[in-house]
Amino acid sequence: RRNRSTVEIQRFTENENDEDFSDILGSDGASFNTKADSPGSSEQSTLILNSKLSNNSWLGDQDDEDDPFAQLEEGFDEMDLETNIARDKHARLRNQVEGLISSLKTSQDEDLLAEISDQLLTTFCDLPETKNIIMSEHGLLPILEILDICRRRDIISCLLRIVNAIIYNDYEIQENLCFVGGIPIINEFASKKYPREIRLEAAAFVQQMYQTSTLTLQMFVSAGGLNVLVEFLEDDYEDERDLVLIGVNGIWSVFELQVSLLPSLSGQQLTRIKGSTPKNDFCRILSRNSVLDPLSLVLSRVLDEDGELAEVVEGRIANIFFIFSQAENHVKEMVAERTVLHRNVARPGITLPSLTPI
């Protein structure tokens, strides 16, 4: 029985040939150095481990040059870190903007509303991607609702700047703004009863409406935009030159609208448009608002200027007068008013267009 147990135990014993630690210890195994620290002291035995920090050793830290994956792993770490930082930053931004948008309510206290508007504008200026968050949260609607009833100028100025930044060169957002009734709300701030800062923001909005797409221009005109353009023309050219030129370019764009539509129309549609003479209708609406008198005044001022811009404005005003000269008799009477004739005929190089009906 003992012999059998011995046999079983031997099955689990280590083989002496496997006890080769020469790759860790030296070829002579473990060497003991005897070193006397001082005379008379006891000898101390120190085991010196010859750990081979060579290319074929698994011990110790090897140089990165020996590790083909070291640089690749470092690159992954940097990429992951940058991605996580960007993700966290965007998440914080989204939460902040969402909170500001949810706080934009007509029932909100005006002082708090002013603070919210200012924070939203600051965030937008620092991070343009705020635009996408505002749109995804349907932020334009609460902004328009506040603009419709608010009379605090600092709040109005902030919100108008935000709207202009959101719709800048983006015809899809501009069209969406038109569909939800944004034009008449913002056009209101073009009135002279508002300070210059607010009127300039409203003028920037008007300019985008008539120069971006045909649809926005049509909706701008249908929402009473012609009256806004005439009011810009009535400003003093020396003090509010930008507003006056926006009015001139806007009126010229309205008359160019029909021309731009003609190539896309069928023969029957073209005949119907010519029969309804929308240009004549525009002339009548504008003449009812006494547009020709301030327009002739602007022309007389521009003729005294030099440069490419002055030439462009002169040509557009002359084209507007030519269109008025071809309108119905009622409009011709407006063109033939004494002040209008005096300003245009008395200037050298100005000839009165023939007053023949369309």
MITORDO-299205 format. One record per residue (C-alpha): residue in three letters; residue number from 0; y, x, z. Coordinates in steps of 0.001 Angstrom, whole numbers, padded with zeros to 6 digits. Example, Ala and Ser with C-alpha at 12.3 -4.5 7.8 and 13.67 -1.06 7.14 Angstrom:
<atoms>
<res = ALA n = 0 Y = -004500 X = 012300 Z = 007800>
<res = SER n = 1 Y = -001060 X = 013670 Z = 007140>
</atoms>
This chain:
<atoms>
<res = ARG n = 0 Y = 000000 X = 000000 Z = 000000>
<res = ARG n = 1 Y = 002363 X = 002856 Z = 000832>
<res = ASN n = 2 Y = 001589 X = 004562 Z = -002435>
<res = ARG n = 3 Y = 002385 X = 001374 Z = -004310>
<res = SER n = 4 Y = 005709 X = 000997 Z = -002488>
<res = THR n = 5 Y = 006570 X = 004566 Z = -003247>
<res = VAL n = 6 Y = 005928 X = 003985 Z = -006927>
<res = GLU n = 7 Y = 008162 X = 000914 Z = -006928>
<res = ILE n = 8 Y = 010986 X = 002775 Z = -005183>
<res = GLN n = 9 Y = 010802 X = 005653 Z = -007626>
<res = ARG n = 10 Y = 011501 X = 003232 Z = -010435>
<res = PHE n = 11 Y = 015032 X = 002855 Z = -009081>
<res = THR n = 12 Y = 015761 X = 006478 Z = -008251>
<res = GLU n = 13 Y = 018227 X = 008509 Z = -010364>
<res = ASN n = 14 Y = 017050 X = 011126 Z = -012746>
<res = GLU n = 15 Y = 018232 X = 014594 Z = -011836>
<res = ASN n = 16 Y = 018956 X = 015306 Z = -015485>
<res = ASP n = 17 Y = 021607 X = 012548 Z = -015499>
<res = GLU n = 18 Y = 023621 X = 014251 Z = -012786>
<res = ASP n = 19 Y = 025667 X = 016323 Z = -015205>
<res = PHE n = 20 Y = 029329 X = 016298 Z = -014277>
<res = SER n = 21 Y = 030312 X = 019297 Z = -016295>
<res = ASP n = 22 Y = 032873 X = 017272 Z = -018245>
<res = ILE n = 23 Y = 034707 X = 016630 Z = -014960>
<res = LEU n = 24 Y = 033888 X = 019718 Z = -012973>
<res = GLY n = 25 Y = 033791 X = 023176 Z = -014413>
<res = SER n = 26 Y = 030757 X = 024528 Z = -016124>
<res = ASP n = 27 Y = 029812 X = 026092 Z = -012815>
<res = GLY n = 28 Y = 030124 X = 022776 Z = -011052>
<res = ALA n = 29 Y = 032304 X = 022614 Z = -007995>
<res = SER n = 30 Y = 033813 X = 025896 Z = -006942>
<res = PHE n = 31 Y = 034978 X = 026565 Z = -003447>
<res = ASN n = 32 Y = 037827 X = 028961 Z = -002843>
<res = THR n = 33 Y = 038289 X = 030410 Z = 000557>
<res = LYS n = 34 Y = 041894 X = 031015 Z = 001392>
<res = ALA n = 35 Y = 043289 X = 032251 Z = 004636>
<res = ASP n = 36 Y = 046641 X = 030790 Z = 005451>
<res = SER n = 37 Y = 047375 X = 033472 Z = 008055>
<res = PRO n = 38 Y = 045549 X = 036248 Z = 009818>
<res = GLY n = 39 Y = 043109 X = 034893 Z = 012280>
<res = SER n = 40 Y = 043161 X = 031411 Z = 010973>
<res = SER n = 41 Y = 040000 X = 029616 Z = 010158>
<res = GLU n = 42 Y = 038918 X = 029595 Z = 006607>
<res = GLN n = 43 Y = 039570 X = 026438 Z = 004703>
<res = SER n = 44 Y = 037411 X = 025307 Z = 001911>
<res = THR n = 45 Y = 039205 X = 023708 Z = -000954>
<res = LEU n = 46 Y = 037431 X = 021870 Z = -003679>
<res = ILE n = 47 Y = 039072 X = 022594 Z = -006972>
<res = LEU n = 48 Y = 038452 X = 019834 Z = -009473>
<res = ASN n = 49 Y = 038677 X = 021164 Z = -012953>
<res = SER n = 50 Y = 039794 X = 017921 Z = -014527>
<res = LYS n = 51 Y = 040053 X = 018678 Z = -018163>
<res = LEU n = 52 Y = 043299 X = 017129 Z = -019419>
<res = SER n = 53 Y = 042399 X = 017901 Z = -022948>
<res = ASN n = 54 Y = 041990 X = 015836 Z = -026054>
<res = ASN n = 55 Y = 038414 X = 014929 Z = -025150>
<res = SER n = 56 Y = 039138 X = 013962 Z = -021542>
<res = TRP n = 57 Y = 039506 X = 010415 Z = -020266>
<res = LEU n = 58 Y = 041421 X = 011445 Z = -017148>
<res = GLY n = 59 Y = 045153 X = 011636 Z = -016617>
<res = ASP n = 60 Y = 048097 X = 010473 Z = -018770>
<res = GLN n = 61 Y = 048029 X = 011685 Z = -022299>
<res = ASP n = 62 Y = 051114 X = 012150 Z = -024433>
<res = ASP n = 63 Y = 052177 X = 009233 Z = -026610>
<res = GLU n = 64 Y = 051643 X = 011476 Z = -029600>
<res = ASP n = 65 Y = 047917 X = 011432 Z = -028892>
<res = ASP n = 66 Y = 047858 X = 007612 Z = -028743>
<res = PRO n = 67 Y = 048119 X = 006060 Z = -032257>
<res = PHE n = 68 Y = 048880 X = 002630 Z = -030782>
<res = ALA n = 69 Y = 051634 X = 003684 Z = -028355>
<res = GLN n = 70 Y = 054601 X = 003140 Z = -030702>
<res = LEU n = 71 Y = 053113 X = -000091 Z = -032021>
<res = GLU n = 72 Y = 052759 X = -001463 Z = -028506>
<res = GLU n = 73 Y = 056329 X = -000441 Z = -027654>
<res = GLY n = 74 Y = 057585 X = -002265 Z = -030765>
<res = PHE n = 75 Y = 055726 X = -005397 Z = -029755>
<res = ASP n = 76 Y = 057204 X = -005221 Z = -026265>
<res = GLU n = 77 Y = 060749 X = -004943 Z = -027636>
<res = MET n = 78 Y = 060203 X = -007791 Z = -030110>
<res = ASP n = 79 Y = 058736 X = -010030 Z = -027434>
<res = LEU n = 80 Y = 061619 X = -009224 Z = -025095>
<res = GLU n = 81 Y = 064259 X = -010011 Z = -027710>
<res = THR n = 82 Y = 062477 X = -013215 Z = -028705>
<res = ASN n = 83 Y = 062231 X = -014361 Z = -025093>
<res = ILE n = 84 Y = 065900 X = -013582 Z = -024457>
<res = ALA n = 85 Y = 066964 X = -015495 Z = -027584>
<res = ARG n = 86 Y = 064720 X = -018422 Z = -026647>
<res = ASP n = 87 Y = 066081 X = -018553 Z = -023098>
<res = LYS n = 88 Y = 069657 X = -018285 Z = -024348>
<res = HIS n = 89 Y = 069160 X = -021121 Z = -026825>
<res = ALA n = 90 Y = 067495 X = -023267 Z = -024156>
<res = ARG n = 91 Y = 070393 X = -022742 Z = -021754>
<res = LEU n = 92 Y = 072872 X = -023467 Z = -024537>
<res = ARG n = 93 Y = 071089 X = -026651 Z = -025511>
<res = ASN n = 94 Y = 070963 X = -027864 Z = -021918>
<res = GLN n = 95 Y = 074655 X = -027095 Z = -021444>
<res = VAL n = 96 Y = 075772 X = -028830 Z = -024654>
<res = GLU n = 97 Y = 073500 X = -031810 Z = -024036>
<res = GLY n = 98 Y = 075014 X = -032190 Z = -020591>
<res = LEU n = 99 Y = 078561 X = -032037 Z = -021986>
<res = ILE n = 100 Y = 077797 X = -034546 Z = -024732>
<res = SER n = 101 Y = 076181 X = -036963 Z = -022287>
<res = SER n = 102 Y = 079340 X = -036748 Z = -020151>
<res = LEU n = 103 Y = 081618 X = -037734 Z = -023045>
<res = LYS n = 104 Y = 082163 X = -041382 Z = -022157>
<res = THR n = 105 Y = 085150 X = -043628 Z = -022569>
<res = SER n = 106 Y = 084786 X = -044620 Z = -018916>
<res = GLN n = 107 Y = 085088 X = -041009 Z = -017783>
<res = ASP n = 108 Y = 088031 X = -039866 Z = -015702>
<res = GLU n = 109 Y = 090652 X = -038289 Z = -017990>
<res = ASP n = 110 Y = 090963 X = -035082 Z = -015985>
<res = LEU n = 111 Y = 087218 X = -034580 Z = -016094>
<res = LEU n = 112 Y = 087178 X = -035584 Z = -019755>
<res = ALA n = 113 Y = 089787 X = -032918 Z = -020527>
<res = GLU n = 114 Y = 087663 X = -030296 Z = -018763>
<res = ILE n = 115 Y = 084525 X = -031367 Z = -020633>
<res = SER n = 116 Y = 086315 X = -031286 Z = -024000>
<res = ASP n = 117 Y = 087697 X = -027821 Z = -023307>
<res = GLN n = 118 Y = 084271 X = -026494 Z = -022290>
<res = LEU n = 119 Y = 082684 X = -027963 Z = -025396>
<res = LEU n = 120 Y = 085336 X = -026384 Z = -027639>
<res = THR n = 121 Y = 084967 X = -022996 Z = -025928>
<res = THR n = 122 Y = 081193 X = -023104 Z = -026320>
<res = PHE n = 123 Y = 081547 X = -024031 Z = -029982>
<res = CYS n = 124 Y = 083946 X = -021152 Z = -030647>
<res = ASP n = 125 Y = 081648 X = -018634 Z = -028969>
<res = LEU n = 126 Y = 078388 X = -019937 Z = -030438>
<res = PRO n = 127 Y = 078594 X = -021678 Z = -033837>
<res = GLU n = 128 Y = 074985 X = -022886 Z = -033511>
<res = THR n = 129 Y = 076424 X = -025445 Z = -031096>
<res = LYS n = 130 Y = 077111 X = -027543 Z = -034213>
<res = ASN n = 131 Y = 073410 X = -028225 Z = -034790>
<res = ILE n = 132 Y = 072931 X = -029249 Z = -031173>
<res = ILE n = 133 Y = 075904 X = -031631 Z = -031284>
<res = MET n = 134 Y = 074582 X = -033244 Z = -034439>
<res = SER n = 135 Y = 071027 X = -033542 Z = -033076>
<res = GLU n = 136 Y = 072446 X = -035253 Z = -029990>
<res = HIS n = 137 Y = 074586 X = -037621 Z = -032133>
<res = GLY n = 138 Y = 077669 X = -036128 Z = -030545>
<res = LEU n = 139 Y = 080128 X = -037261 Z = -033224>
<res = LEU n = 140 Y = 079927 X = -040891 Z = -032148>
<res = PRO n = 141 Y = 081095 X = -040430 Z = -028530>
<res = ILE n = 142 Y = 083829 X = -038074 Z = -029797>
<res = LEU n = 143 Y = 085112 X = -040757 Z = -032187>
<res = GLU n = 144 Y = 084897 X = -043400 Z = -029476>
<res = ILE n = 145 Y = 087097 X = -041333 Z = -027178>
<res = LEU n = 146 Y = 089573 X = -040511 Z = -029966>
<res = ASP n = 147 Y = 089875 X = -044207 Z = -030722>
<res = ILE n = 148 Y = 091223 X = -045071 Z = -027269>
<res = CYS n = 149 Y = 092447 X = -041801 Z = -025755>
<res = ARG n = 150 Y = 096174 X = -041062 Z = -025600>
<res = ARG n = 151 Y = 096066 X = -037745 Z = -023760>
<res = ARG n = 152 Y = 097213 X = -035094 Z = -026158>
<res = ASP n = 153 Y = 095215 X = -032155 Z = -024815>
<res = ILE n = 154 Y = 091984 X = -034146 Z = -025105>
<res = ILE n = 155 Y = 092870 X = -035350 Z = -028609>
<res = SER n = 156 Y = 093670 X = -031818 Z = -029759>
<res = CYS n = 157 Y = 090362 X = -030406 Z = -028448>
<res = LEU n = 158 Y = 088237 X = -033162 Z = -029955>
<res = LEU n = 159 Y = 089989 X = -032986 Z = -033351>
<res = ARG n = 160 Y = 089361 X = -029254 Z = -033507>
<res = ILE n = 161 Y = 085697 X = -029833 Z = -032725>
<res = VAL n = 162 Y = 085407 X = -032488 Z = -035448>
<res = ASN n = 163 Y = 087068 X = -030261 Z = -038058>
<res = ALA n = 164 Y = 084790 X = -027356 Z = -037158>
<res = ILE n = 165 Y = 081686 X = -029545 Z = -037430>
<res = ILE n = 166 Y = 082511 X = -031055 Z = -040827>
<res = TYR n = 167 Y = 083939 X = -027870 Z = -042380>
<res = ASN n = 168 Y = 082444 X = -027386 Z = -045877>
<res = ASP n = 169 Y = 079544 X = -029716 Z = -045054>
<res = TYR n = 170 Y = 079747 X = -032734 Z = -047339>
<res = GLU n = 171 Y = 076686 X = -034418 Z = -045817>
<res = ILE n = 172 Y = 078218 X = -034507 Z = -042346>
<res = GLN n = 173 Y = 081552 X = -035573 Z = -043847>
<res = GLU n = 174 Y = 079902 X = -038491 Z = -045586>
<res = ASN n = 175 Y = 078087 X = -039472 Z = -042388>
<res = LEU n = 176 Y = 081422 X = -039387 Z = -040572>
<res = CYS n = 177 Y = 082877 X = -041705 Z = -043203>
<res = PHE n = 178 Y = 079990 X = -044144 Z = -042863>
<res = VAL n = 179 Y = 080494 X = -044482 Z = -039107>
<res = GLY n = 180 Y = 084210 X = -045239 Z = -039497>
<res = GLY n = 181 Y = 085704 X = -041870 Z = -038646>
<res = ILE n = 182 Y = 088443 X = -041807 Z = -041327>
<res = PRO n = 183 Y = 090801 X = -044513 Z = -040004>
<res = ILE n = 184 Y = 090411 X = -043217 Z = -036442>
<res = ILE n = 185 Y = 091452 X = -039666 Z = -037342>
<res = ASN n = 186 Y = 094052 X = -040723 Z = -039922>
<res = GLU n = 187 Y = 095983 X = -042310 Z = -037075>
<res = PHE n = 188 Y = 096821 X = -038867 Z = -035697>
<res = ALA n = 189 Y = 098673 X = -037895 Z = -038873>
<res = SER n = 190 Y = 101565 X = -040098 Z = -037743>
<res = LYS n = 191 Y = 104890 X = -038497 Z = -036826>
<res = LYS n = 192 Y = 104665 X = -039928 Z = -033332>
<res = TYR n = 193 Y = 102146 X = -037192 Z = -032475>
<res = PRO n = 194 Y = 103076 X = -033540 Z = -031875>
<res = ARG n = 195 Y = 102775 X = -030968 Z = -034638>
<res = GLU n = 196 Y = 099581 X = -029440 Z = -033260>
<res = ILE n = 197 Y = 097726 X = -032744 Z = -033499>
<res = ARG n = 198 Y = 099193 X = -033610 Z = -036903>
<res = LEU n = 199 Y = 098014 X = -030275 Z = -038317>
<res = GLU n = 200 Y = 094470 X = -030989 Z = -037152>
<res = ALA n = 201 Y = 094641 X = -034449 Z = -038737>
<res = ALA n = 202 Y = 096000 X = -032867 Z = -041938>
<res = ALA n = 203 Y = 093103 X = -030397 Z = -042000>
<res = PHE n = 204 Y = 090729 X = -033361 Z = -041763>
<res = VAL n = 205 Y = 092540 X = -035181 Z = -044585>
<res = GLN n = 206 Y = 092365 X = -032086 Z = -046765>
<res = GLN n = 207 Y = 088601 X = -031882 Z = -046346>
<res = MET n = 208 Y = 088245 X = -035550 Z = -047187>
<res = TYR n = 209 Y = 089934 X = -035312 Z = -050566>
<res = GLN n = 210 Y = 088665 X = -031943 Z = -051771>
<res = THR n = 211 Y = 084982 X = -031817 Z = -050805>
<res = SER n = 212 Y = 083271 X = -034616 Z = -052710>
<res = THR n = 213 Y = 084078 X = -037661 Z = -054825>
<res = LEU n = 214 Y = 082493 X = -040019 Z = -052301>
<res = THR n = 215 Y = 084581 X = -038805 Z = -049361>
<res = LEU n = 216 Y = 087731 X = -039068 Z = -051483>
<res = GLN n = 217 Y = 086884 X = -042635 Z = -052492>
<res = MET n = 218 Y = 086246 X = -043630 Z = -048887>
<res = PHE n = 219 Y = 089431 X = -041876 Z = -047785>
<res = VAL n = 220 Y = 091487 X = -043892 Z = -050281>
<res = SER n = 221 Y = 089740 X = -047148 Z = -049331>
<res = ALA n = 222 Y = 090562 X = -046495 Z = -045649>
<res = GLY n = 223 Y = 094306 X = -046348 Z = -046315>
<res = GLY n = 224 Y = 094519 X = -042647 Z = -047045>
<res = LEU n = 225 Y = 097327 X = -043043 Z = -049590>
<res = ASN n = 226 Y = 099720 X = -044080 Z = -046845>
<res = VAL n = 227 Y = 098840 X = -040936 Z = -044904>
<res = LEU n = 228 Y = 099580 X = -038740 Z = -047921>
<res = VAL n = 229 Y = 102957 X = -040394 Z = -048450>
<res = GLU n = 230 Y = 103850 X = -039822 Z = -044800>
<res = PHE n = 231 Y = 103113 X = -036114 Z = -045213>
<res = LEU n = 232 Y = 105458 X = -036011 Z = -048193>
<res = GLU n = 233 Y = 108266 X = -037428 Z = -046100>
<res = ASP n = 234 Y = 108276 X = -034421 Z = -043765>
<res = ASP n = 235 Y = 110934 X = -031777 Z = -044124>
<res = TYR n = 236 Y = 109759 X = -029197 Z = -046643>
<res = GLU n = 237 Y = 111350 X = -026275 Z = -044818>
<res = ASP n = 238 Y = 109822 X = -027101 Z = -041421>
<res = GLU n = 239 Y = 106478 X = -028669 Z = -042390>
<res = ARG n = 240 Y = 105641 X = -027034 Z = -045695>
<res = ASP n = 241 Y = 101870 X = -027137 Z = -045083>
<res = LEU n = 242 Y = 101887 X = -030879 Z = -044422>
<res = VAL n = 243 Y = 104020 X = -031589 Z = -047480>
<res = LEU n = 244 Y = 101765 X = -029575 Z = -049803>
<res = ILE n = 245 Y = 098681 X = -031323 Z = -048407>
<res = GLY n = 246 Y = 100363 X = -034608 Z = -049366>
<res = VAL n = 247 Y = 101113 X = -033393 Z = -052908>
<res = ASN n = 248 Y = 097593 X = -032063 Z = -053479>
<res = GLY n = 249 Y = 096076 X = -035213 Z = -052018>
<res = ILE n = 250 Y = 097961 X = -037529 Z = -054374>
<res = TRP n = 251 Y = 097126 X = -035314 Z = -057333>
<res = SER n = 252 Y = 093424 X = -035393 Z = -056306>
<res = VAL n = 253 Y = 093482 X = -039201 Z = -056185>
<res = PHE n = 254 Y = 094637 X = -039393 Z = -059795>
<res = GLU n = 255 Y = 092134 X = -036719 Z = -060827>
<res = LEU n = 256 Y = 089367 X = -038809 Z = -059278>
<res = GLN n = 257 Y = 089168 X = -041166 Z = -062243>
<res = VAL n = 258 Y = 089073 X = -038268 Z = -064685>
<res = SER n = 259 Y = 086184 X = -036634 Z = -062832>
<res = LEU n = 260 Y = 084200 X = -039875 Z = -062910>
<res = LEU n = 261 Y = 084560 X = -040541 Z = -066654>
<res = PRO n = 262 Y = 081856 X = -038127 Z = -067971>
<res = SER n = 263 Y = 079167 X = -039768 Z = -065813>
<res = LEU n = 264 Y = 079936 X = -043358 Z = -066895>
<res = SER n = 265 Y = 078337 X = -045396 Z = -069649>
<res = GLY n = 266 Y = 080364 X = -046968 Z = -072440>
<res = GLN n = 267 Y = 080406 X = -050399 Z = -070781>
<res = GLN n = 268 Y = 081436 X = -048965 Z = -067417>
<res = LEU n = 269 Y = 084147 X = -046887 Z = -069065>
<res = THR n = 270 Y = 085547 X = -049957 Z = -070842>
<res = ARG n = 271 Y = 085591 X = -051902 Z = -067580>
<res = ILE n = 272 Y = 087422 X = -049098 Z = -065753>
<res = LYS n = 273 Y = 089994 X = -048724 Z = -068503>
<res = GLY n = 274 Y = 090565 X = -052452 Z = -068433>
<res = SER n = 275 Y = 091121 X = -052481 Z = -064684>
<res = THR n = 276 Y = 093422 X = -049391 Z = -064889>
<res = PRO n = 277 Y = 092837 X = -048022 Z = -061346>
<res = LYS n = 278 Y = 095513 X = -045401 Z = -062003>
<res = ASN n = 279 Y = 098005 X = -048194 Z = -062420>
<res = ASP n = 280 Y = 096852 X = -049700 Z = -059134>
<res = PHE n = 281 Y = 097299 X = -046374 Z = -057387>
<res = CYS n = 282 Y = 100769 X = -046048 Z = -058867>
<res = ARG n = 283 Y = 101726 X = -049494 Z = -057611>
<res = ILE n = 284 Y = 100422 X = -048780 Z = -054097>
<res = LEU n = 285 Y = 102215 X = -045451 Z = -053951>
<res = SER n = 286 Y = 105462 X = -046802 Z = -055394>
<res = ARG n = 287 Y = 105415 X = -049592 Z = -052818>
<res = ASN n = 288 Y = 105447 X = -046831 Z = -050215>
<res = SER n = 289 Y = 108407 X = -045144 Z = -051966>
<res = VAL n = 290 Y = 106471 X = -041999 Z = -052834>
<res = LEU n = 291 Y = 108639 X = -040975 Z = -055786>
<res = ASP n = 292 Y = 111773 X = -040182 Z = -053832>
<res = PRO n = 293 Y = 110199 X = -037609 Z = -051467>
<res = LEU n = 294 Y = 108033 X = -036331 Z = -054341>
<res = SER n = 295 Y = 111116 X = -035627 Z = -056447>
<res = LEU n = 296 Y = 112698 X = -033882 Z = -053476>
<res = VAL n = 297 Y = 109667 X = -031628 Z = -053078>
<res = LEU n = 298 Y = 109804 X = -030802 Z = -056785>
<res = SER n = 299 Y = 113425 X = -029740 Z = -056538>
<res = ARG n = 300 Y = 112553 X = -027449 Z = -053619>
<res = VAL n = 301 Y = 109517 X = -025929 Z = -055294>
<res = LEU n = 302 Y = 111496 X = -025135 Z = -058451>
<res = ASP n = 303 Y = 113568 X = -022722 Z = -056381>
<res = GLU n = 304 Y = 110471 X = -020733 Z = -055431>
<res = ASP n = 305 Y = 108506 X = -018065 Z = -057283>
<res = GLY n = 306 Y = 104826 X = -017310 Z = -057308>
<res = GLU n = 307 Y = 101521 X = -018745 Z = -058438>
<res = LEU n = 308 Y = 101402 X = -021413 Z = -055723>
<res = ALA n = 309 Y = 104831 X = -022727 Z = -056699>
<res = GLU n = 310 Y = 103744 X = -022981 Z = -060338>
<res = VAL n = 311 Y = 100607 X = -024906 Z = -059375>
<res = VAL n = 312 Y = 102577 X = -027354 Z = -057242>
<res = GLU n = 313 Y = 105189 X = -027834 Z = -060001>
<res = GLY n = 314 Y = 102471 X = -028629 Z = -062525>
<res = ARG n = 315 Y = 100775 X = -031130 Z = -060256>
<res = ILE n = 316 Y = 103988 X = -032961 Z = -059391>
<res = ALA n = 317 Y = 104942 X = -033096 Z = -063088>
<res = ASN n = 318 Y = 101506 X = -034547 Z = -063847>
<res = ILE n = 319 Y = 101995 X = -037215 Z = -061167>
<res = PHE n = 320 Y = 105346 X = -038225 Z = -062658>
<res = PHE n = 321 Y = 103781 X = -038393 Z = -066094>
<res = ILE n = 322 Y = 101105 X = -040801 Z = -064811>
<res = PHE n = 323 Y = 103792 X = -042956 Z = -063168>
<res = SER n = 324 Y = 105732 X = -043042 Z = -066449>
<res = GLN n = 325 Y = 102728 X = -044678 Z = -068153>
<res = ALA n = 326 Y = 102245 X = -047403 Z = -065553>
<res = GLU n = 327 Y = 103409 X = -051032 Z = -065687>
<res = ASN n = 328 Y = 107066 X = -052013 Z = -065825>
<res = HIS n = 329 Y = 107373 X = -052551 Z = -062079>
<res = VAL n = 330 Y = 106331 X = -048938 Z = -061472>
<res = LYS n = 331 Y = 108635 X = -047673 Z = -064229>
<res = GLU n = 332 Y = 111546 X = -049233 Z = -062432>
<res = MET n = 333 Y = 110682 X = -047127 Z = -059415>
<res = VAL n = 334 Y = 110578 X = -043981 Z = -061570>
<res = ALA n = 335 Y = 113967 X = -044872 Z = -063045>
<res = GLU n = 336 Y = 115753 X = -045073 Z = -059682>
<res = ARG n = 337 Y = 119018 X = -043176 Z = -059578>
<res = THR n = 338 Y = 117982 X = -040578 Z = -056991>
<res = VAL n = 339 Y = 114692 X = -039808 Z = -058714>
<res = LEU n = 340 Y = 116334 X = -039448 Z = -062124>
<res = HIS n = 341 Y = 119169 X = -037370 Z = -060757>
<res = ARG n = 342 Y = 116888 X = -034842 Z = -059047>
<res = ASN n = 343 Y = 114638 X = -034382 Z = -062070>
<res = VAL n = 344 Y = 116875 X = -034745 Z = -065098>
<res = ALA n = 345 Y = 119722 X = -032676 Z = -063670>
<res = ARG n = 346 Y = 117496 X = -029629 Z = -063234>
<res = PRO n = 347 Y = 117278 X = -027222 Z = -066183>
<res = GLY n = 348 Y = 113921 X = -027255 Z = -067922>
<res = ILE n = 349 Y = 113015 X = -030744 Z = -066638>
<res = THR n = 350 Y = 112492 X = -033477 Z = -069206>
<res = LEU n = 351 Y = 111870 X = -037112 Z = -068365>
<res = PRO n = 352 Y = 108479 X = -038327 Z = -069640>
<res = SER n = 353 Y = 108455 X = -041268 Z = -072019>
<res = LEU n = 354 Y = 108262 X = -044571 Z = -070160>
<res = THR n = 355 Y = 105490 X = -046203 Z = -072170>
<res = PRO n = 356 Y = 102940 X = -048495 Z = -070499>
<res = ILE n = 357 Y = 099294 X = -047537 Z = -070111>
</atoms>
